[in-house]
Amino acid sequence: MTHVLNLSRDDPVIYLKAYGGVRIRGVDSMEVVCKIDSPQLATLVEEDGDVYVTINTSCILEVPEPSSIKIERAMGSVLIEQVKNPINIDKVLGNLTLIGVGQVDVGKVGGNLSAQHIAGHLNVSKIGGKLTVDDAQSITCEKLGGSCILRQIYAEARIGKAGGSCLVQDISGEAYLARFGGSLKARGINLSQDVKVGGNIEIIDCRFVQDLQLSAGGNITVALNKAMTDMIINITSDKKSITIAAFGEEIKIKDYKYKHQFGNGNLSLNFIAGGSVLITEETDSEVDFIGDLSDRFTFEESAFSEMIQQRIDSATRRAEAKIKNAEIRLGLIQDRIEKIRNTSMDMNGDNDGDEQLGSDSTQPLPSVTRPAGKKGATDEERLMILNMLQNGTITVDEAEALFRAMER
């Protein structure tokens, strides 16, 4: 089933509520097109140039490329491609995938977030799963439950706290990489903040912007940028293994602590490792240690979305069963009306022309057998009787008699 909503403008603000998985794609058109299995499970309305879309199951949504998207809640996974104006998302319970979009602000993502070719700033408050960003203007993520991969960030990158490990490659701006439960491996970064990790730290082509500290539960390996020749490094190694092989110096220390100075020592750094510490200088290697990420940018429906779909299907079946039961009850009510009418005609015929039976006759009504334990008419039965009375199908006397019969 395809819904088509013709628009009065080509840059609408689209407000979306989705109770299933949604794939949104920007196209060169002045329409919103919703491709969905059932026509009853989607509503599309335009009001004062804004578009309001509610989706009750999984669908494909095509919108104008200059659209702005505002998602209050998405119960499944969401894929957004080629939408150029700002995207604001309060909550996605499944995975969120962004490809070829502009500025994005996201509140919470229950699953993974993958973003590729982001022209503006990507700001995320909280991610339950993994974060993957490949080719973006800038990125900020306050809290991350899983691991993190960042590649080709043109301005700054900020990761507040992550439960897993982090791979970082080529950040042109400043990198603020605070805390990771796992390890940190990075190449081509300008480090601007203290770093603390539970595993190892390995930094290649490292440039320190200010005084700071690296703390690792495991080993620390730092390949300094060739311009980083003016610093004092205070080193602590719980493993008593400290090696310096940089800028013509070859030093090996078997001790817990060591202090080493390069140049005038204007920059102060602290390296604290639960394992060994190795300081070298960068090589000219351009190896891409992150590799292929294409499998991270495919749409994958979340298990929660599938559960929601199953509940919708179950609710639909229950509604259909209620309608069928109502039709059966309506048939029984109509049968009772016919019995009352036939009884009234028989009683009129037995009077042999004497006193006619009036409309307020108190002659006994035929007995009505009701299911055991059932008391009185149900709300549906009462409504059906009142509707038939309003439509002129039965008279007032017949309705009253039917109500009395159903109370037995």
C-alpha positions in Angstrom: 0.0 0.0 0.0 1.4 3.4 -0.9 0.2 6.7 0.7 1.0 9.9 -1.2 0.7 13.4 0.3 1.2 16.3 -2.1 2.9 19.3 -0.4 2.5 23.0 -0.6 6.3 23.6 -0.2 9.5 21.6 -0.9 11.2 22.2 2.5 8.6 21.1 5.1 9.2 20.2 8.7 8.2 16.6 9.1 7.1 15.5 12.6 7.3 11.7 12.9 6.1 9.1 15.4 7.0 5.6 14.4 6.0 2.3 16.2 8.0 0.2 13.8 11.2 0.3 11.7 11.4 3.3 9.3 13.6 4.0 6.3 13.6 7.6 5.3 15.1 8.8 2.0 15.3 12.3 0.6 14.3 12.6 -3.0 13.7 15.4 -5.6 10.0 15.7 -5.1 7.3 17.8 -3.5 5.5 14.7 -2.1 5.7 12.6 1.0 5.3 8.9 0.0 4.8 6.2 2.5 5.1 2.6 1.4 3.5 0.3 4.0 1.7 -3.1 4.1 -1.7 -1.9 5.5 -3.5 1.4 4.7 -4.9 1.6 8.3 -1.4 1.7 9.8 -0.2 5.2 8.6 -1.5 8.7 8.7 -0.1 11.7 6.8 -1.4 15.2 7.3 -0.1 18.6 6.2 -1.0 21.6 8.4 0.3 25.1 7.8 3.2 23.8 5.7 4.3 21.2 8.3 3.7 17.5 7.9 2.6 15.1 10.7 3.3 11.4 10.1 2.3 8.6 12.4 3.4 5.0 11.5 2.2 2.0 13.3 4.4 -0.6 11.6 7.5 -0.8 9.5 7.6 1.3 6.3 9.6 3.2 3.7 9.2 7.0 3.7 10.3 9.3 0.8 10.5 13.0 1.6 11.8 16.1 -0.2 15.6 16.4 0.2 15.4 19.9 1.8 13.1 18.6 4.5 13.7 19.0 8.2 12.9 15.9 10.3 11.7 15.8 13.9 11.2 12.4 15.5 9.6 12.3 18.9 9.9 8.6 19.3 10.8 5.6 17.1 10.1 2.2 18.6 12.1 0.3 16.0 15.3 1.1 14.0 15.6 4.2 11.8 17.6 4.8 8.6 17.8 8.4 7.2 19.5 9.1 3.9 20.0 12.3 1.8 18.0 14.7 4.0 19.8 18.1 3.9 18.1 20.2 6.6 18.4 19.7 10.4 17.4 16.5 11.9 16.2 16.3 15.6 15.5 13.0 17.2 14.4 12.6 20.8 14.5 8.8 21.1 15.1 5.7 19.0 14.7 2.4 20.7 16.4 0.4 18.0 19.4 1.3 15.8 19.9 4.6 14.1 21.7 4.9 10.7 22.5 8.3 9.1 23.9 8.6 5.6 24.5 11.8 3.6 22.6 14.2 5.9 23.3 17.6 7.5 23.2 18.7 11.1 21.8 16.1 13.5 20.8 16.3 17.2 20.0 13.0 18.9 18.7 12.4 22.5 18.8 8.7 23.1 19.5 5.6 21.0 18.8 2.3 22.5 20.9 0.3 20.0 23.8 1.3 17.7 24.4 4.6 15.9 26.2 4.7 12.6 26.8 7.9 10.7 28.5 8.4 7.3 29.1 11.5 5.2 27.6 14.0 7.7 27.9 17.6 6.4 27.1 19.3 9.8 27.7 18.6 13.5 26.5 15.4 15.0 25.5 15.7 18.6 24.3 12.7 20.7 23.5 12.5 24.4 23.4 8.8 25.0 23.9 5.6 23.0 23.1 2.1 24.4 25.2 0.2 21.8 28.1 1.1 19.5 29.0 4.3 17.7 30.5 4.5 14.2 31.2 7.8 12.5 32.9 7.8 9.1 33.5 11.2 7.4 31.8 13.9 9.4 32.3 17.6 10.1 32.3 17.1 13.9 31.0 14.7 16.5 30.0 15.0 20.2 28.8 12.0 22.2 28.3 12.3 26.0 27.8 8.7 26.9 28.2 5.4 25.0 27.5 1.9 26.2 29.6 0.0 23.7 32.7 0.6 21.5 33.5 3.6 19.3 35.0 4.0 15.8 35.8 7.5 14.4 37.3 8.1 11.1 37.9 11.3 9.0 36.5 14.0 11.3 37.2 17.5 9.9 36.6 19.6 13.1 36.6 18.5 16.7 35.6 15.2 18.1 34.3 14.7 21.7 33.6 11.4 23.4 32.7 11.7 27.1 32.5 8.2 28.3 32.3 4.8 26.6 32.0 1.3 28.1 34.0 -0.3 25.3 37.1 0.3 23.2 37.8 3.2 20.8 39.4 3.3 17.3 40.2 6.8 16.0 41.8 7.8 12.7 42.4 11.2 11.2 40.8 14.0 13.3 41.8 17.3 11.8 40.4 19.3 14.8 41.0 18.8 18.5 40.2 15.4 20.0 38.6 15.2 23.4 38.6 11.5 24.3 37.9 11.2 28.0 37.2 7.7 29.4 36.9 4.2 27.9 36.3 0.9 29.6 38.4 -0.9 26.9 41.4 0.2 24.9 42.2 3.3 22.8 44.0 3.1 19.4 44.3 6.3 17.4 46.3 7.8 14.5 46.5 11.4 13.4 44.9 13.2 16.3 45.4 16.4 18.2 44.8 15.3 21.8 43.3 18.1 24.0 42.2 16.4 27.2 43.2 13.8 29.8 42.5 10.2 28.7 41.7 7.3 31.0 41.2 3.7 29.7 40.8 0.3 31.2 42.9 -1.4 28.6 45.9 -0.3 26.4 46.6 3.1 24.8 48.2 3.2 21.4 48.6 6.6 19.7 50.3 7.1 16.4 51.2 10.6 14.9 50.1 12.1 18.2 50.1 15.9 18.8 49.4 17.2 22.3 47.6 20.5 22.3 48.1 21.2 26.1 49.4 19.7 29.3 47.5 16.5 30.0 47.6 12.9 31.4 47.3 9.5 29.8 46.2 6.7 32.2 45.9 3.1 31.1 45.2 -0.2 32.9 47.4 -1.9 30.4 50.3 -0.6 28.2 50.9 2.8 26.8 52.5 3.2 23.3 52.9 6.8 21.9 54.4 7.6 18.5 54.9 11.3 18.7 54.5 13.7 15.8 57.8 14.8 14.5 57.1 18.4 15.5 56.5 17.3 19.2 60.1 17.9 20.4 59.6 20.3 23.3 58.1 18.6 26.4 58.7 17.0 29.8 57.2 13.5 30.2 56.6 12.0 33.7 56.3 8.2 33.3 54.9 5.6 35.7 55.0 1.9 34.8 53.7 -0.7 37.2 55.4 -3.3 35.1 58.8 -1.5 35.5 59.3 -1.3 31.7 59.9 2.1 30.2 61.4 2.5 26.7 62.2 5.8 24.8 63.2 5.5 21.2 62.5 8.9 19.7 64.4 11.8 18.1 67.8 10.0 18.3 67.5 8.8 21.9 67.5 5.1 22.9 66.7 4.6 26.6 65.4 1.5 28.5 64.5 1.8 32.2 63.5 -1.0 34.5 61.8 1.1 37.2 58.4 2.3 38.3 59.0 6.0 37.5 61.1 8.0 35.1 61.1 11.7 33.9 62.4 12.6 30.5 62.7 16.0 28.7 62.7 16.8 25.0 63.9 20.3 24.0 63.0 23.1 26.4 60.3 21.1 28.1 57.5 23.7 27.8 54.8 21.1 27.6 54.1 18.8 30.6 52.7 15.3 30.1 52.0 12.4 32.5 51.9 8.8 31.3 50.6 6.3 33.9 50.4 2.6 32.9 49.5 -0.6 34.6 51.8 -2.3 32.1 54.8 -1.0 30.0 55.4 2.4 28.4 56.9 2.9 25.0 57.6 6.4 23.4 58.7 6.5 19.8 58.3 8.9 16.9 55.9 8.5 14.0 56.7 6.8 10.8 55.4 7.6 7.3 53.0 4.7 7.2 49.5 5.4 6.0 47.9 2.1 6.9 44.2 2.2 7.4 43.8 0.1 10.6 40.1 0.6 10.8 39.3 -1.1 7.5 35.9 -1.6 5.8 32.9 -0.4 7.7 30.2 -1.0 5.1 28.3 -3.6 7.1 27.7 -1.0 9.8 25.6 1.2 7.5 22.9 -1.3 6.4 19.4 -1.1 7.8 18.7 -3.9 10.4 15.4 -4.2 12.0 15.5 -4.3 15.8 14.1 -7.2 17.8 12.0 -4.7 19.8 10.4 -3.5 16.5 9.6 -7.0 15.5 8.0 -7.5 18.9 5.9 -4.4 18.4 4.8 -5.6 15.0 3.7 -8.9 16.6 1.7 -7.1 19.2 0.1 -5.0 16.5 -0.8 -8.1 14.5 -2.2 -9.7 17.7 -4.3 -6.6 18.5 -5.6 -6.5 14.9 -6.7 -10.2 15.2 -8.4 -9.4 18.5 -10.3 -6.5 17.0 -11.4 -8.6 14.1 -12.6 -11.2 16.5 -14.6 -8.6 18.5 -16.2 -7.4 15.3 -17.2 -11.0 14.4 -18.7 -11.5 17.9 -20.6 -8.3 17.6 -22.0 -9.4 14.3 -23.1 -12.7 15.8 -24.8 -10.9 18.7 -26.5 -8.6 16.3 -27.9 -11.6 14.5 -29.2 -13.1 17.8 -30.8 -9.8 18.7 -32.6 -9.6 15.3 -33.8 -13.2 15.9 -35.3 -12.2 19.3 -37.0 -9.2 17.7 -38.7 -11.5 15.2 -39.8 -13.8 17.9 -41.4 -10.9 19.9 -43.2 -9.7 16.8 -44.5 -13.1 15.9 -45.7 -13.7 19.5 -47.5 -10.3 19.5 -49.3 -11.3 16.2 -50.3 -14.7 17.6 -51.7 -13.1 20.8 -53.7 -10.6 18.7 -55.2 -13.4 16.6 -56.4 -15.4 19.7 -58.7 -12.5 20.8 -61.3 -13.4 18.1 -62.1 -9.8 17.5 -62.8 -9.0 21.1 -60.6 -6.4 22.9 -57.5 -5.8 20.8 -54.1 -6.0 22.4 -52.7 -2.4 22.6 -49.1 -1.3 22.4 -49.0 -1.1 26.2 -50.0 -4.7 26.6 -48.7 -6.5 29.7 -49.0 -10.0 28.2 -46.0 -12.2 29.2 -43.0 -12.1 27.0 -41.4 -15.3 25.7 -38.6 -16.6 27.8 -35.1 -15.9 26.7 -32.3 -18.3 27.4 -29.1 -16.5 28.4 -25.6 -18.0 28.9 -25.0 -19.2 32.5 -23.7 -16.4 34.8 -24.5 -13.6 32.3 -26.5 -10.8 33.8 -28.3 -8.3 31.6 -27.4 -6.9 28.2 -23.8 -6.0 27.4 -22.8 -2.5 26.4 -22.5 -3.6 22.8 -26.0 -5.2 22.8 -27.5 -2.0 24.4 -25.8 0.1 21.8 -27.0 -2.1 18.9 -30.6 -1.9 20.2 -30.5 1.9 20.6 -29.0 2.2 17.1 -31.8 0.0 15.6 -34.4 2.1 17.5 -32.8 5.3 16.2 -32.8 4.0 12.6 -36.5 2.9 12.9 -35.8 -0.8 12.6 -37.7 -1.4 15.8 -40.3 0.5 17.8 -40.0 1.9 21.3 -42.2 -0.9 22.7 -40.1 -3.6 20.9 -36.9 -2.0 22.3 -38.3 -2.0 25.8 -39.5 -5.6 25.5 -36.1 -6.6 24.1 -34.3 -5.0 27.0 -36.6 -6.7 29.5 -36.1 -10.0 27.8 -32.3 -9.7 28.0 -32.4 -8.9 31.7 -33.7 -12.4 32.4 
